[in-house]
């Protein structure tokens, strides 16, 4: 009849319904994927924002430390701590002079052996490990045989000893024969930033004091009146025992190790360690080392709130 529409077969209507349902499912999946993308992006941006904030807060802690020490002029404290708040974060800062640590470049081998012995090595093994460290930092004698290099070659190592100053304490991992577990235990007590063989007993850790006592027996006047002297480099024969003040109590260093703990309101916590060298009015300080995401180690109590 004229004016009457032809009705579609039921099979065609069912096909259209199925197609529409598939389109709805696809749109729903796309919406879910976009929602997950937005969530992940927001989280990534938040993490990145926290990282930037942490770096800025740790930098502020280093600058405040340098400022406090500069105000003290010639009476710089060997250690200290303070606290400050900024935006949504609390920052705890503790600083300690590098004179509290044994310098790998200038410490006498007897003190190095004493440190390793105190950390669990046998007396002979500790002496051997100290010899290897001295060999690593010692310049070879011109025209003479390089026994240390030959030792590394005979050990099957694919590298030679530096035979110069340690540039980082992690170079201990390259010293031949030094057990990794012993190296890990020694890291909190050694440095390359002290610059002398001197150690300040008033702030040194018990493990360092044991090493000093084993390296050189104390007399009734030991360390009294001793003035620390800046070392210019390791002796040609590697024997740093000739350096003065190996166990003085008045040792000072222009370098300080800073531990900054940043706690955000969200509960996230970040610990960074920065080593700075104090300078002058034109350059108040220089950053020598910066490590993030550390476990908190300091036991220095908070003394003052800014």
FENRA-V99583 format. One line per field, one symbol per residue. ss: DSSP state (a for helix, b for strand, c for the rest). phi: phi as a letter, one per 20 degrees, with the letter a starting at -180 (. if undefined). burial: b if it has 24 or more other C-alpha atoms within 12 Angstrom, else e. Layout:
ss=???
phi=???
burial=???
This chain:
ss=cccccccccaaaaaaaaaaaaaaaaaaaaaaaaaaaaaaaaaaaaaaaaaaaaaaaaaaaaaaaaaaaaaaaaaacccbbbbbbbbccbbbbbbbbbaaacbbcccccaaaaaaaaaaccccaaaaaaaaaaaaaaacccccccccaaaaaaaaccccccccccccccaaaaaacccccaaaaaaaaaabbccccccccccccccaaaaaaaaaaccccccccccccccccccccccccaaaccccccccccccbbbbbbbbbbccccbbbbbbbbbbccccccbbbbbbbcccccccccccccbc
phi=.fneeeffffffffffffffffffffffffffffffffffffffffffffffffffffffffffffffffffledfffbrbbbbdbldcdcdcccbffffdeefecfgffffffffffeoffgfffffffffffffeefffgnefdffffffffemeebdfflaffdbfffgfeffnefgfffffegfdcbcdfnbefceffcffgfffffffffbgedfdfnfmfdfcfedrfffemeeffffmfcfddfcbfdcddddddceffofccccccdcdfccffcgaceebbcdldefcfdfffdbde
burial=eeeeeeeeeeeeeeeeeeeeeeeeeeeeeeeeeeeeeeeeeeeeeeeeebeebbbebbbbbbbbbbebbeeeeeebbbbbbbbbeeeebbbbbbbbbbbbbbbbbbbbbbbbbbbbbbbebeeebbbbbbbbbbbbbbbbeeeeeeebbeebeeeeeeebbbbbbbebbebbbbbbbbeeebbeebbbbbbbbbbbbbbbbbbbbebbbbbbbbbbeeeeeebeeeebbebebbbebbbbbebebbbbbbbbbbbbbbbbbbbbeeeebbbbbbbbbbeeeeebbebbbeeeeeeeebeeeeeeee
